[in-house]
Amino acid sequence: MRLLVAGGAGFIGSNFIRYAIENHPDWLITNYDKLTYAGNLHNLYDIERSPGYRFIRGDIADRKHVDYVLSEGFDVIINFAAESHVDRSIIDCSPFVETNIKGTQVLLDAIRKYPVDKFIQVSTDEVYGSILDGLFEESSPLAPNNPYAASKTAGDLLCLAYYQTYGLPISVTRCSNNYGPYQFPEKLIPLSITNVMEGKQIPVYGDGLNIRDWIYVKDHCRALEMVIEKGKTGEVYNIGASCEKNNLELISNILDLMFKPKEFITFVADRPGHDRRYAMNASKISKELGWKPIYQFNDALEETVRWYLNNEAWWQQVKQGEYQKKYELVYS
């Protein structure tokens, strides 16, 4: 199978590529990534010479270059490429509109010219907005409350509209909060771990009681594998681990694993449009495709903490932007 992974140098994309190479050595994988601040080829340093893997630097919003690459012919495209940090979207939404909306549209237009067997749009539970009780279904109304979520919602709707209008073989996945190795340290879990390692405080928005459903990134990769192999076109699949934790509980777990006191927690003013709770019903993918999470939260979180403790050189260079400087020298 010829697979194009858009955004394969980011956190989830790089974990997916590593998973695919380990479990499907017959797949031919092209990693297509712009290498923005969160795209890091060092995430894949251990498999970059693997047979059947190659990297192309490119922007999914660059129509001419996308057409050129897709003209080679692919069986499946999976789109991880996205601006994804809510705080950044509140400061400036422009990059989110460019990548998450225009970039998605460019990819969709390209597969009209260069057909594929399947196009998978990797999305987020944030498109549903906040829910105080109960669970979101795939059919629940979309009600995003921040610019990032709004841009992902627009991308989802474009995908589903192109399926209805042009009959394109599109599936959409919406996953809950991921954690694991190689996550950019602006996100809550790696930020907490690395701040403690540097002797810094962990900033907690508001009262710290905002709730998220946490899923280990390898479980997400397994779910995407099943959507590639067995998912139906035109369908949306919620992916979640039913592992709800509020931010204070999560950070306390991290501090316990690091044998550090709660004094590392400091409360800061809440951010605008901060959703109180995300929670989805993921029974559809379980019943239809046979997927369920296999990693226990406590074990996977401990493994994640250990990874950051053992890979300080990686996250230090990420925080300092050293990898980006190298890419500009190589690719300029």
Sequence and secondary structure as in RCSB ss.txt:
>XXXX:A:sequence
MRLLVAGGAGFIGSNFIRYAIENHPDWLITNYDKLTYAGNLHNLYDIERSPGYRFIRGDIADRKHVDYVLSEGFD
VIINFAAESHVDRSIIDCSPFVETNIKGTQVLLDAIRKYPVDKFIQVSTDEVYGSILDGLFEESSPLAPNNPYAA
SKTAGDLLCLAYYQTYGLPISVTRCSNNYGPYQFPEKLIPLSITNVMEGKQIPVYGDGLNIRDWIYVKDHCRALE
MVIEKGKTGEVYNIGASCEKNNLELISNILDLMFKPKEFITFVADRPGHDRRYAMNASKISKELGWKPIYQFNDA
LEETVRWYLNNEAWWQQVKQGEYQKKYELVYS
>XXXX:A:secstr
 EEEEETTTSHHHHHHHHHHHHH TT EEEEEE   TT  GGGGTTTTT TTEEEEE  TT HHHHHHHHTT  S
EEEE      HHHHHH  HHHIIIIIIIHHHHHHHHHHS  SEEEEEEEGGGG   SSS B TTS     SHHHH
HHHHHHHHHHHHHHHH   EEEEEE EEESTT  TTSHHHHHHHHHHTT  EEEETTS  EEEEEEHHHHHHHHH
HHHHH  TT EEEE    EEEHHHHHHHHHHHTT  GGGEEEE   TT  SB  B  HHHHHHH     S HHHH
HHHHHHHHHH HHHHHHHHHTHHHHHHHHHH 
